[in-house]
Amino acid sequence: MKKLFAIVLTLLIGFSAVSAQDFTLGGRLGAVFGFHSFSDEFFYPDSGLEEEHTKSNFNFAFYGAYALTDRLSLQAELNFMINQGIKFSFSEEYYGLEGAYKISITNSSLDIPILLKFAVAKKPVLIGLLAGPHLSFPLGKLILSGDIEDLDMVEYSQYSTNGITFGLSTGLFAGFPVGRGRITGDIRFLFDFTPVNIHDFSYGKNFDTFTRQGVALTAGYEFSF
C-alpha cells in the first residue's frame, strides 16, 4: 500500500512540474449513499432474506487535475471510502444457523478514480461533467457482525478481502471562486463491475459478497497554479 501511495503522489508531483499554471490541487469530504446488490454466492434465494439496507459511508478525497485544454482536464484522486457495506436480516436456516438474525457487513477501501472533466460553463460559476474508471483497494478486513434477536447476543468474525474491484464513476461538478481558489462540490454515481470477494476462514473458500453502487455527495476546496 505504501508503494501505491508513493506512485500516485509521484504522478501528481510530476504533473505539477510539467505545467504548474495548469495544475489544480484540492480536497473534498462528504457521504456516499449506497444501494449495493448481493451476490448469489453469498445469499441464496431460499436463505430467508427478509430485509436489507445499504449503509451510508463517510468519504474524503485528495486530488490533482491537469488541464489538457481550456475546458478539458484529467483528474487523479485518492478517494477514501470508510465503513461502507450492507445491513440485512433473515430468518430460517442460514449457513447452519436457525432463528431470527440481523447482520452487518462493513469494509473500507481506497478508490483511485482517473477522471476526464469537461467544463460546460466557466463564469461566473464553474459547472461541468466528469467520468472515468476507478480501482478500489481494500483497507483492512471485511467485518461481518450480527446479533441473534432471541438470545440478545453478538457474533463477530473477520474475513480477509481479496484483491481489488474496478468500476466507473460519472457525475457533475461545480466550483465558486473564493479567495485564491474555489469552493467545489460534486455529485457522482459510482458502480463496480466486479463484486467484493472475501476468504471465509470457517469454510476455507473464497466467495463474492456484494457489488458496490452508490451516489456520492461531497464538497471541498481547490487551488489552481
N, C-alpha and C positions, 0 to 999 in steps of 0.2 A: 504493500500500500504506500510506503514511503517513496518508493521509486515512481509510482504513479503520480503522486503529488509533485515530485521533482520535475517530471516530464512536462506536466501541464503548465507549471509555473515557468519553466524554461521557454515553452512556446509563447506564453503571454508576454514575457520579457522580450523575446525575440521580435514579436510583432511591434512592440513599442519602439525598439531600437531602429527598426527599418523605417518607420514613418511616424514619428511621435505626434505630429499635428493631426494625424488621422486616427488616433487611438483613444479608446474610451475604457475606463475602469469604473466598476460600480459594485454595489451590493444590494440585496433585497431580502426581505423576510415576509412570511405570511403563512397561509394554511392551504392544505390540499384536501379537497372533499372527494372521497373515492367512491367508486361503485365497482369494486373488483368482482371477478367471477371465479367460482370454484372449479377446480379440475375434477374430472370424473374419477381420477386415480385416488383423490382424497375423499370425495363424497359420492357414494353410490346412490342410485335412485331410491333404493329401499332402505336407506340408513335412518329414516325417521326425522329428516331435517324439518324443523318447524318454523324457524325464524332466523333471519340473518341481517346484520347491519355492517356496512363497511365503516371502519374507523377513520375519522379525520386525523390528519397528522401535521406536525409543525415542519416548516420548510424555510431554510435560509440558504442563500447562494452568493458566491462571489463570481464576477465575470469580467472578461475583457473582450472588446469588439474592435475590429479593424475595418475602416471604411474602404470599400472597394470602388465605389463611385459616390457621387453626391447624395444618392438616396439608398444605395445598397451597401450592407455591411455584413461581415462574418463574425459571429459571436461564439466564444467557448466559455463554458460555465463549470464551476464546481458547485453542485446542487445537492445539499444535504436533506434527505427525507427521513424525519425522525418519528419513530413509533407508528408506522403505517400497518394496516392489517385489517382483519375481519373479526366480528363477534357473531356467534350463532348459538342456537340452542337446538336440542334434538331429544327425542325420546326413543324408546325401543332399544334394541341391541345395536351397539356400535363398537367395533374392534374389541369384542368380548365383554363390554360393559353394558349393564342394563339399568334403566331408570331415566330420570329427567336431568339433563346436563346443560350447563352453559359454558361455552368455550371461547377463548380469545386467542387469536394468532397475531403476533406482533413481530415486526422486524424493521430495521433501519438500513438505509443504503446511501451510497454516494452516486448520484446520477451525473453523467458528463454529457450534456447536450452540445451539439455543434449546429448552430442555427444560422440560417440566412434571414436577415431582417430588411424589409423594404419600407421606406418612409413614404406614406401616401401624402402626408402633409407635414411641413416643417415649421411653419409660423402661423399664428402665434404659439400654437401647441404642437409638439411632435406627436404624430399618430402614424402607426404602421402595422404591418403584418409580419409574423415570424413563423418559421417552420424548419424542421430538421430532425435528424435521428439522435437518439441518446443511448448510451450504455449505462447500465445500473450495476454497481459493485456492492455486494453485501457488506455491512458493517457489523461484525459480530454474528451471533447465532440467532436463528428464529426462535421465538419463545412461544410455547403452547401452554396456556394456563386455563384453569377452569374450576368450577365448583359443582358438587353434587347437591342439588337442592334439598333432597330429602334428608341427607346426613349433615348438611351445612359444613362441609369440609372442602379443602382446596387441594387439588392435584397440580403439580408443577413439574415440567420437564423442559429440556432444551434440545434443540436439533441443529446440527450444523447445516448451513446453507451452501449449496454447491454452485460454483461458477457465477456467471453474470447473465443478466437478461438484457434484451435490447428492444427498442420501440421507437415511437415517433412523438414529437411534441409540436403542436401548432397553436397559434393564438394571435392576440392583439397586444400591442404595447403603446404606451403614451409617455410623454415627458413634458414637464413645465419648467422653464428656466427660473432658477432661484440661486442667487449668489453666483459663484464661479461655475456651478454645474446645473444639474436638473433633478428635480424630484420625479421619479419614474414609477410606473406601475404597469403590471400586465396581467392578463387573464389568458390562461392557456389550457388546452386539453391535451392530456398525455395518455398514451396507452402502449402497453408492451405487446410484442409479437410472441414472446416466449414466457411461460409461467415460472414462478419462483419454485425451485426444486430443492428438496431437503433430503438429508440422510437420517433415517429413523433408526436409532441405535437399538431400540427394543426389538425391531423386526429385522435389522441388518440389511436394509434395502433403501434405495432411493425412490422418491416419487414426487410428483408435482402437487402443489397445494392450491395456489390461486394465481390468476393473471391480473396484473395491476391495470386499472383505468381510473381516471380522476380529472377533476378540474382544479387548477391551482390559481389562487389569488394572492399576489404579492405586491409590495411597494418598497421603494428604496431611494437611493441617491447615486448619481454618477457624475464623473468628471471627464471631459474631453480635452485632449492635449494636442 
